[in-house]
């Protein structure tokens, strides 16, 4: 049996310990322990979640508050409907090894197999994070720092972005169909980077306008809103 310890992000707080059987590799054992906590619907709060084999991990539906994910590689990870509140993915946390040598952490890294469908990121620090090609469909980013982040080729259809900072971020060929992206800092400068032709981008702008006028609660049929946005975009592009 291997006892896994998740240290607190605050000094003087006792570590969270989990016993794992049948696993010898520490990184894998830490992933198994974290998955077990998620399955019991335990809110994981103020923990430094480092040295974990996140590749292929199933953290779907998990709840994380004030956690740090230094140098995390979420390749192939299932994060569907997970909630991250005030978490740090930027690598700003510092890991100290057994020799007390401080190693600078790196921003988190996602890939094309990373699934954040329906995930919620609230007031998180994602500066420099690589989301490139990840699935963000229906995800919500609220008050997230996305500066210097790589969101190229993300699949973000139906995603929602509110009050997000985006300086020096990369959105080339991002699939933003029917997303609510007005909350992105300097969205007007980002729009030309999004995937799609001129009409599709114009439809996205019209879609934002509809929700700005009546709000998401006032749209009983999203498909009708999409149809209205497409019609308005086609009229706008044909009259130019």
N, C-alpha and C positions, 0 to 999 in steps of 0.2 A: 504494500500500500504506500502511496506517495501523498504527502500532505502538501497541498498547494496554498501559498500565501499571497493574497492580494493586498499590497500595502496601500495605506491611505494617502491621499494627496495633501493631507494636513499633518503636521508633526505632532507626535504624542498620541495619535489615535492607533488603537490596536489593529493589526491586520485581520482581514477576513480570511478564514481558513476553510478549506474544503478537502476532504479525503477522497482520493481517486484510486480505484483498484484496477489492476491489469494493464497499466500503462507505465512504461519506464522512461520514455522521453519527456523531459520536463515541459517543453513547449507544447506538446500535444496534450499532456496532462492538464496544463493550464487552460487549454481550449475546451477540453472535456468538462472541467470544473465549471467554466463560465457557461457552457451550454446547459449544464444541469441546473444552475441558478436561474437561467432564463426560463427553463421549462417549468420551474416551480413558481414562476411569476414574481420572483424576488426583484425588487428595484435595487439596482446596483449603483450605489451613491459614493462619490468622492473616493474613487479607487484609481490607482495607477495601473492600467491594464497593458503592461509591457511583457516582452518575451513570451508572446502567445502565438501559436500556429493558427492564425485566422484563416488561412487558405482552406476553402471548402467548409468553413464552420457554419453552423446553423444557429443564428441568433435572432431568428424571426420572432417578432412580437416582443422583443426584449425592451426593458426600460432602464435607461442609463442617465444618471444625473451627476453633473460635475466630475465626470471621469476624464482621464487623460489616456490617449491611445498613441504613445510615442512609437514611431517607426512601424506602425501597423500596416501589414499587407493583407488587404481584404480580397485577394484574388479568388473568385468563385464563391465568395461568402453569400449566404442567404440572410439578408437584413430586411426582408419584407415586413412592413408594418412595425418596425422597431422605432422607438422614440429615444432621441438623444437630446437632453436638455443641459445647456451650458457645458457641453463637452469640448475638449481640446484635441483636435486632429492635426494640429499644425506642426507638431514636433517640438513645441515650446517647452514640454516637460523634459526633465533630465533624469536619466537612469543612472544609478550608482551601483557599480559591481562590487564583488566581494573584496577587491583590493582598494575600494573607495576611490576608484578612478571614475570621474564623471565623463560619460559619453554623450555627445550631442545627438539628440534624436532627430529623425527625419519626419517630414509630413507623411500622412497616411497615403496609401496607394491602392486604387481600385482598378479593375480591368473589365473587359467586355462581359465576363461571366458574373460580375458582382451585381447582385439584385437588391436594389433599394426601393422597389415598388411600394408605394404607400408609406414609406418611412417619413418620420417627422424629425427635422433638425431645428431646434429652437435655441437661439442665442449661442450658437456654437462657433468656435474658431476653426475655420477650414482654410486658413491662409496657406497657399502653396500646395494644397492637396491635389492629387492627380485623380480626377474622376473620369478621365477620358474613356469613352465608349461604354461606360457603365449604364445600367438601366435605372432611370430615375422616374419612371412613369407614375404619375399620381402622387409623387412625393411632395412634401411641403418644407420649404426653407424659409424660416422666419427669423429675421435679425441675425443672419449668418454672415460672418466675414469670409468672403470668397476672393479676397485680393490675391493676385498672383496664382490663382488656382487654374488647373487645366480641365476645362469642361468640353473639350473638342470631341465632337461626334457622340456626345451623350444622347441617350434616348429618353427625352423628358416630356413626352406627350402628356398633357393634362396635369403637369406639375404646377406648383404654386410657389412664387417667390415674393416675399414681403420684406421690405427694408433691408436688402442685402447689399453689402459693399463689394464692388467688383473691379476695383482698379487693377490694371495690368493683368486681368484674367483672360483666358483664351476660350472662345466659344465657337471656333470654326466648325462649320457643318453640324452644329448641335440641332437635333430634331426637337423643336420647341412647339410643335403643332398643338394648338388649343391649350397652351399653357397660359397662366396668368403671370406675366413677367414684368409688369409695370413697376413692381417693387425692386427691380434690379437697378442699382446705381448706373446712371448714364446708359439706360437701355437703348436710347436712340443711336448711340455709337456702336452698341453690340449687335443691333438688328441686322446690319449687312453681313455679319458673320454667320448668322443662322442658316441652316440648310433650307432648300426650297427656292422656287423661282420668285419673280417679282409679285405675281398675283398671290401666291401663298403667304409671302411676308406681309402684303397689304391686308390679307384676310386676318392675320394674327393681330395687326394693329387695330382693325375694326372690332375684333373680338374683345380686345382690352377696353375699347371705348364703350361697348355694350355693358360690360361689367362695371365700368366706372360710373356709368349713368344710373344703373338700377341695382347694382350689387348682385353677388352670386345668389343670395336668398331670393331675389326677385326674378330669377330665371327658372321657370318651372320645367322647361325642356331644353337642356343643353344642346341637343341636336338642332333644335329650331334656332338657337343663338348662332350655331356654326353656319347654318344655311343663310341666315341674315348677313353674317360677316362675309361669307363668300360672295354673295350677291353684291354687297356694297363694294367689295374689293374689285370685282370684275367691272363694275361701273366706273370706278375710279381709274383703273388702268386703261380702259378703252377710251376714256375721254382725254387722256393725256396726249 
